[in-house]
Amino acid sequence: MVTEVKTHKDLEVWKQSIDLVTDIYRITEGFPKSEGFGLTSQIRRASVSVPANISEGAARNSTKEFIQFIYIGLGSLSELETLLIISENLRFMQSEPFLNRITALRKMLIRLIQSLRK
């Protein structure tokens, strides 16, 4: 049985994406200072975009708009995934634990879209 969502803060995908942002900020603190305005900034912005788009979409006036914002969040997840792979290639971090979480979030967002379309 599906419980009614009152706000975006009731969505498990939003909660988990907030946790991901927190961990992304922590891991990127260890990146080289020379990346502060480059890779570090891009990674942080992409991660923040996911819960921000979920919350903005949930506040919109229609299901169609909500779905559109979830798609934007999916795009940000793909961007984040790419940036983390680059970071691992540069030996700034181990990306696998984050990539697993991104995959889980992607599945949750797709399920949310499917649920909203019903």
Stockholm file with secondary structure:
# STOCKHOLM 1.0

chainA/1-118         MVTEVKTHKDLEVWKQSIDLVTDIYRITEGFPKSEGFGLTSQIRRASVSVPANISEGAARNSTKEFIQFIYIGLGSLSELETLLIISENLRFMQSEPFLNRITALRKMLIRLIQSLRK
#=GR chainA/1-118 SS CCCCCCSGGGCHHHHHHHHHHHHHHHHHTTSCGGGTTTHHHHHHHHHHHHHHHHHHHHTSSSHHHHHHHHHHHHHHHHHHHHHHHHHHHTTSCCCHHHHHHHHHHHHHHHHHHHHHHC
#=GC SS_cons         CCCCCCSGGGCHHHHHHHHHHHHHHHHHTTSCGGGTTTHHHHHHHHHHHHHHHHHHHHTSSSHHHHHHHHHHHHHHHHHHHHHHHHHHHTTSCCCHHHHHHHHHHHHHHHHHHHHHHC
//
